[in-house]
């Protein structure tokens, strides 16, 4: 898949933030409790031996091979970067980036000028399916 960013301009010809082609997804994937055991920052020694969720490895590497962008986005701190990269590589994850310092505590509400699709992880990675759900949006 060609994942080159498309150049966008406003009505006056000014550059806007570029966009991936519609067929390429930009996946932001949490780590703890999503691809492995849920381990808090206060117990970094457990991060080294966290149990991998095999379905996560299989599905995420498939998406990577299909040309999608895989970025891990974690509440782990920069102090945990080396442990985290070592674990990801040892377990065979293919990925493009690793963002540390996601706010802790859940209850996320992401506001962005680009389309954001959120999927709550409930214990197993599978192919994604379409479902209609009610969401909160800004008034027009």
HELIX and SHEET records of a PDB file:
HELIX    1   1 UNK A   41  UNK A   49  5                                   9    
HELIX    2   2 UNK A   54  UNK A   65  1                                  12    
HELIX    3   3 UNK A   78  UNK A   80  5                                   3    
HELIX    4   4 UNK A   81  UNK A   90  1                                  10    
SHEET    1   A 2 UNK A   6  UNK A   9  0                                        
SHEET    2   A 2 UNK A  15  UNK A  19 -1                                        
SHEET    1   B 3 UNK A  26  UNK A  29  0                                        
SHEET    2   B 3 UNK A  69  UNK A  73  1                                        
SHEET    3   B 3 UNK A  97  UNK A  99  1                                        
END                                                                             
